[in-house]
Amino acid sequence: MTLMTSWVESANSADTDFPLNNLPYGVFSTNSLEARCGVAIGDMILDMAALEEEGIVTLADEAVFDVPYWNDVMELGPDAWATLRDRLTEMLTTDSAEQAKIAPHLVPPSDVILHMPMVVSEYTDFYAGRHHATNVGTMFRGAENALPPNWLHIPIGYNGRASTVVPSGTDIIRPNGQLKAPDADTPSFGPCQRLDIELEMGAIVGTSTDMGQPIGVAEADDMIFGYVILNDWSARDIQAWEYQPLGPFQAKAFATSISPWIVTKAALEPFRTSTPPRDFELLPYLQEPGPMLYDIDLSVIIEPEGGAQEVIARTNYNEMYYSAAQQLAHHASSGCAMNSGDLLGSGTISGKEKSERGSLLELSWGGKEPITLADGSTRSFLNDGDTMILTGHAQGDGYRIGFGACTGKIAPAVKFP
C-alpha cells in the first residue's frame, strides 16, 4: 500500500506518524474542552465528540465519543470499527466534499493534553520474546537451562495491575520494596536500586468473551481493537527476592506506561508477518491460520536529566515467538472471561544482537557490563531524573504508521517514616 493523501496537508508528509493510512484513536482535552475521543491526522487531532454532536459521524443510537475513553466504541464490535474507519477515510481524503464542515473540528496539538486512551479493564503481561527469555535465563540459570521446559509450548504470562497503567508522560516514582543483598541473611526495605524498562507492545482487547468460552486464534485476532507501545517498568532487585515461587508481584505492580494513541489492527494490516519457525509444533488451539505478527521497528531512547536524547537499542516486533492473538487465545483457553478494555503486554522485545536488547538488564548483562552514554556517564540501571522514551513505527511505501512516544521520567522514591 502507498500513501493515501488527505486535504489535511501535514498528513501527507513521509515523516508524520499519522497519515490518512493510520487514523489512530486517543483521548484529549484542552483549556476549553473536557476530555473526549479524538483521532490523530497529521499534526492535528479530529474532535470526534464535536462531529458526533453535529450528526456528522454517528456510530450508535447513543453518544460514544463524548467520553474520556474508547471503550464504548470497542464494545460495538468489528463491524462498527470498520464502519468508523471507512467514514473517517471518506471525510479526510483529498477529494472529500466535506472539508468545510470538518475543518473547524481539527484541534492543533499546542492546545492539547493527551490522556489514557481507554479504561484498562485488566492487565496481563506475557514473557514471549525468545531472545529476552534466553538472555535472562542464561544470566540466572546458565545457557543450558535458559528456557524453562514449557516456554516453547505455551505463552507464559502473569496477571498485573490495571490500576497503575498510566499514559505516556506520567512520571514514574522509584518503587520501595524488600531487597536482599547476596551476602545478607535477611532482607531490608528501601528504594529499588536496579530500576529497569521493558520494551513491549500492548494489544487492546475490544470485545468480550463469556466465562467458560474458549476462542481460536483467528477469533482472538478479530477481537483485538488495536495496539500501543508499552513500557513494563521493572524493579529487578525487588523482583529477585520476591519472584519465587509465584513470579513478579510488587516489582512490576508500581507502573506500566503506554503510548497515547491506539493504532488499529486495520492500519497495521499491510505489515503482517509470521512468527518465527517453531522448535516444536504447537498444540492445535495455538496454531495460527496465517501471519499474526507485525513488522514494527522499535527504539529505546534515554534522556539523562539535562542531557541529550540517545538511542540505546533498536529492534522489531517481528522478533516475538508468540503473537497477541495466540496470547489471547491461550488466556481464554481455560475458560477465563476476557473483557473489552483488557490490555495484553507482549513481553520484552529483544533481537539477537546486543544493540537489539529491549531492557537494561540485558544491555548491561545484569549490571556486569554498564553501557556508556554520549556524555560519558554509564548506566547499568536507571538514575533518578532519567527519561525513557520508547518509539515505534511500521514503514510503508512513502508513509509510516506510528504510535506516538511512550515516555516516563524517573522521580525519587517516597521516603517512609
C-alpha positions in Angstrom: 0.0 0.0 0.0 1.2 3.5 -0.8 0.4 6.8 1.0 -3.3 7.8 1.0 -3.4 11.6 0.6 -5.6 13.9 2.7 -6.7 17.6 2.5 -5.0 17.9 5.9 -1.6 18.8 4.4 0.5 17.7 7.4 -0.9 14.1 6.9 0.9 13.8 3.6 4.4 14.1 4.9 6.6 11.0 4.8 7.8 11.9 8.3 4.5 12.0 10.1 3.4 9.1 12.3 -0.2 9.9 11.5 -1.0 9.8 7.7 -4.5 9.0 6.4 -3.4 5.4 6.4 -3.2 5.4 10.2 -6.0 7.3 11.9 -5.2 6.2 15.5 -7.5 6.8 18.4 -6.8 8.8 21.6 -8.3 10.9 24.3 -7.5 14.6 24.5 -8.6 17.8 26.4 -7.9 21.5 26.0 -8.4 24.5 28.2 -12.0 24.8 26.8 -12.8 21.1 26.1 -13.2 18.3 28.6 -11.5 15.0 27.8 -13.1 13.3 24.8 -12.3 11.0 21.9 -10.0 12.2 19.1 -8.3 10.9 16.0 -4.8 11.9 15.0 -4.4 13.1 11.4 -1.0 14.7 10.5 -0.2 17.2 13.2 -3.9 17.8 14.1 -6.5 16.0 16.3 -10.0 15.5 15.0 -12.6 16.1 17.7 -14.9 13.1 17.4 -17.3 14.4 20.1 -18.0 17.5 18.2 -18.6 15.6 14.9 -21.0 13.3 16.8 -22.9 16.2 18.3 -23.4 17.8 14.9 -24.5 14.4 13.4 -21.6 14.2 11.0 -20.4 10.9 12.5 -23.0 8.6 14.1 -21.9 5.1 15.2 -24.6 4.1 17.6 -28.0 5.2 18.9 -26.3 7.0 21.9 -23.2 9.1 22.1 -19.9 7.1 22.2 -17.3 9.8 21.6 -18.2 12.4 24.2 -16.4 10.4 26.9 -12.8 10.1 28.1 -12.2 6.6 26.7 -12.7 4.4 23.6 -14.3 1.5 25.5 -17.8 2.3 24.3 -16.6 2.1 20.7 -14.7 -1.1 21.4 -17.8 -2.8 22.7 -19.7 -2.1 19.4 -17.5 -4.8 17.7 -15.5 -5.2 14.5 -18.3 -4.2 12.1 -18.7 -0.8 13.8 -14.9 -0.4 13.9 -14.8 -0.9 10.1 -17.7 1.5 9.5 -15.9 4.2 11.6 -12.6 3.8 9.7 -14.4 4.0 6.3 -16.3 7.1 7.4 -13.1 8.8 8.7 -11.3 8.0 5.5 -14.2 9.3 3.4 -14.2 12.6 5.3 -10.4 13.2 5.3 -9.4 12.0 1.9 -8.1 14.6 -0.6 -11.3 14.8 -2.7 -13.7 14.9 0.2 -16.7 17.1 -0.3 -17.0 17.6 3.5 -13.8 19.5 4.1 -15.6 22.8 5.0 -17.6 21.3 7.8 -14.8 19.0 9.1 -12.0 21.5 9.2 -13.4 23.6 12.2 -13.1 20.5 14.3 -9.4 20.0 13.8 -7.6 20.9 17.0 -3.9 21.9 16.9 -1.5 19.9 19.2 -0.3 23.1 21.0 -3.6 23.3 22.8 -3.9 19.6 23.7 -3.3 17.4 26.7 -3.4 13.7 25.9 -4.9 11.2 28.4 -5.3 7.4 28.7 -7.0 6.3 25.5 -9.2 3.7 27.3 -10.1 2.4 30.7 -8.0 -0.7 31.3 -10.2 -3.5 32.5 -7.5 -5.9 33.4 -3.8 -6.2 32.5 -1.9 -9.4 31.7 1.8 -9.4 30.8 3.5 -12.1 28.8 7.0 -13.4 28.5 7.0 -14.2 24.8 10.3 -12.8 23.4 12.7 -15.7 22.8 15.9 -13.6 22.8 14.9 -11.8 26.0 13.9 -15.1 27.7 17.1 -16.7 26.6 19.2 -13.8 27.8 17.6 -13.6 31.2 17.6 -17.3 31.7 21.3 -17.5 30.8 22.1 -14.9 33.4 20.3 -16.6 36.2 20.3 -20.3 35.3 23.1 -20.8 32.7 22.8 -21.3 28.9 21.9 -24.9 29.2 18.8 -24.1 31.3 17.9 -20.7 29.8 14.4 -21.5 28.7 12.1 -23.4 31.1 10.7 -26.6 29.5 7.2 -25.1 29.0 8.4 -22.0 27.2 8.4 -23.4 23.6 4.9 -24.8 24.1 2.9 -22.1 25.9 2.7 -18.3 26.1 3.8 -17.7 29.7 2.2 -14.7 31.4 1.0 -13.3 34.7 -1.8 -11.0 35.8 -0.6 -7.5 36.5 -2.2 -4.3 37.9 -4.6 -2.3 35.8 -4.7 0.4 38.5 -1.1 1.6 37.7 -1.2 1.5 33.9 -0.6 5.2 33.0 -0.3 7.3 29.9 2.9 8.5 28.3 4.4 11.5 30.1 3.5 10.3 33.6 6.4 10.5 36.0 7.4 7.1 37.4 8.2 7.2 41.1 11.0 4.8 42.0 9.4 2.0 44.0 10.3 0.9 47.5 10.4 -2.7 48.5 12.1 -5.6 50.2 15.6 -6.1 49.0 18.1 -8.8 49.9 21.8 -8.5 49.2 23.6 -11.7 48.2 25.7 -11.6 51.4 22.8 -10.7 53.7 21.0 -13.2 55.9 17.7 -11.2 55.9 16.1 -8.5 53.7 16.0 -4.8 54.1 13.4 -2.3 52.9 14.1 0.7 50.8 14.2 2.2 47.3 14.9 0.0 44.3 18.5 0.2 43.1 18.1 -1.7 39.9 15.2 0.1 38.1 14.7 -1.0 34.5 12.4 -0.7 31.5 11.0 -3.4 29.2 10.2 -2.5 25.6 6.9 -4.2 24.7 3.8 -3.8 22.5 0.4 -3.8 24.2 -2.7 -5.4 22.5 -6.1 -4.0 23.5 -8.9 -6.4 23.6 -12.0 -4.9 22.0 -14.8 -7.4 22.6 -15.6 -9.7 25.5 -15.9 -13.5 26.0 -18.1 -15.4 28.4 -16.7 -17.3 31.3 -16.1 -20.9 30.2 -15.9 -20.0 26.5 -12.6 -20.7 24.7 -11.7 -19.0 21.4 -9.5 -19.9 18.5 -6.5 -17.8 17.3 -8.4 -16.3 14.3 -11.3 -15.3 16.6 -8.9 -13.8 19.0 -7.3 -11.8 16.3 -10.7 -10.4 15.3 -11.3 -9.4 18.9 -8.2 -7.1 19.1 -9.1 -3.5 18.7 -5.6 -2.1 18.3 -2.0 -1.8 19.6 0.0 0.6 21.8 3.7 0.7 22.8 4.1 -0.4 26.3 6.9 0.0 28.9 6.7 -2.6 31.6 8.8 -0.8 34.3 10.7 -3.4 36.4 12.4 -3.3 39.8 15.0 -6.0 39.3 16.3 -6.2 42.8 12.8 -6.4 44.3 11.9 -9.0 41.8 14.9 -11.1 42.5 13.9 -11.5 46.1 10.1 -11.9 45.7 9.5 -13.8 42.5 9.9 -17.4 43.7 7.6 -19.3 43.6 4.8 -17.3 42.1 6.6 -14.8 39.8 6.5 -11.0 39.6 4.5 -9.0 42.1 5.5 -5.6 43.6 8.5 -5.5 41.2 6.1 -4.9 38.4 2.9 -3.6 40.0 4.1 0.0 40.6 3.8 1.3 37.0 3.2 0.4 33.4 3.3 3.1 30.7 1.5 3.1 27.3 1.7 5.3 24.3 -1.2 7.8 23.8 -2.6 6.5 20.5 -4.3 3.2 19.8 -3.2 2.1 16.3 -5.9 -0.1 14.9 -5.4 -3.5 13.5 -6.8 -2.3 10.2 -4.0 0.3 9.9 -1.4 -2.4 10.6 -2.8 -4.9 8.1 -0.2 -4.2 5.4 2.6 -5.1 7.8 1.5 -8.5 8.9 4.3 -11.1 9.2 4.7 -14.6 10.5 6.0 -15.7 13.8 9.4 -17.5 13.7 9.9 -21.2 12.9 9.0 -23.5 15.8 11.2 -25.9 17.6 8.1 -28.0 18.4 4.7 -28.0 16.7 2.3 -26.0 18.8 -0.9 -27.7 20.1 -3.8 -27.2 17.7 -5.6 -24.5 19.8 -2.5 -22.3 19.4 -1.7 -22.8 15.7 -2.1 -19.7 13.6 -4.2 -19.7 10.4 -1.9 -17.0 8.9 0.5 -14.3 9.7 -0.3 -12.8 13.1 2.7 -10.6 13.9 3.6 -7.2 12.5 6.7 -5.6 11.1 7.1 -2.7 13.5 10.5 -1.0 14.1 11.1 -0.1 17.7 13.6 2.1 19.5 14.7 2.6 23.1 15.9 6.2 23.9 17.4 7.6 27.1 17.5 11.2 28.0 19.6 11.9 31.2 18.4 14.9 33.2 19.7 18.0 31.5 21.2 15.9 28.7 20.5 14.9 25.1 18.4 12.1 23.9 20.3 9.0 22.8 19.1 5.7 21.1 20.5 2.8 23.1 18.6 -0.1 21.3 16.7 -0.8 18.2 14.6 -3.9 17.5 11.4 -5.1 15.8 8.1 -6.6 17.0 8.5 -9.4 14.5 11.0 -11.0 17.0 8.2 -12.3 19.2 7.7 -16.0 19.5 4.0 -15.8 20.2 1.6 -13.2 18.7 -1.0 -11.3 20.6 -3.7 -13.4 19.0 -2.1 -16.6 20.4 -1.7 -15.0 23.8 -5.4 -14.0 23.9 -6.5 -17.5 22.7 -4.4 -19.1 25.4 -5.7 -16.7 28.0 -9.3 -17.7 27.2 -8.5 -21.4 26.8 -9.1 -22.2 30.5 -12.5 -20.5 30.4 -11.1 -17.2 31.7 -13.5 -14.5 30.6 -11.9 -11.7 28.6 -13.2 -8.2 28.8 -13.4 -5.2 26.5 -10.5 -3.0 27.6 -8.2 -5.8 28.6 -4.6 -5.0 28.0 -2.1 -7.7 27.0 1.7 -6.9 27.2 3.7 -8.8 24.6 6.7 -9.4 26.8 10.1 -7.8 26.3 11.0 -7.4 22.6 14.7 -8.1 22.0 16.7 -9.2 19.0 19.7 -11.4 18.6 22.3 -8.7 18.8 23.3 -6.7 21.8 22.1 -3.5 20.2 18.7 -5.0 19.8 18.0 -5.7 23.5 14.9 -4.2 25.0 15.9 -3.9 28.6 18.8 -2.5 30.6 19.1 -5.8 32.4 20.1 -7.3 29.0 22.1 -4.3 27.7 24.3 -4.2 30.8 24.2 -8.0 31.3 22.8 -7.8 34.8 25.0 -4.8 35.6 28.3 -6.5 34.8 28.7 -4.5 31.5 27.4 -1.0 32.0 26.6 1.0 28.9 28.4 4.3 28.3 26.3 7.2 27.1 27.5 10.0 24.8 28.0 12.4 27.8 30.5 9.9 29.3 28.2 8.7 32.1 27.4 5.0 32.4 24.2 3.1 33.1 23.5 -0.4 34.4 20.1 0.7 35.5 18.1 3.9 35.7 19.0 7.0 37.7 16.5 9.5 39.1 15.9 12.2 36.5 16.4 9.8 33.6 13.6 9.9 31.0 13.0 6.8 28.9 11.3 7.1 25.5 10.0 4.2 23.5 9.1 4.8 19.9 7.9 2.6 17.0 6.5 2.7 13.5 5.7 0.4 10.6 7.3 1.6 7.4 5.2 1.7 4.3 5.8 2.9 0.7 6.3 6.7 1.3 4.5 6.7 4.7 4.7 5.2 8.1 2.3 4.1 10.8 3.4 5.5 14.2 2.2 5.3 17.8 3.5 8.4 19.4 6.2 8.2 22.0 5.8 6.2 25.3 7.7 8.3 27.8 8.3 8.4 31.5 10.7 10.3 33.8 12.1 8.7 37.0 11.2 10.5 40.1 12.8 9.8 43.5 11.4 7.2 45.8 8.9 8.2 48.5 10.5 8.4 52.0 8.8 6.1 54.5 8.5 7.4 58.1 
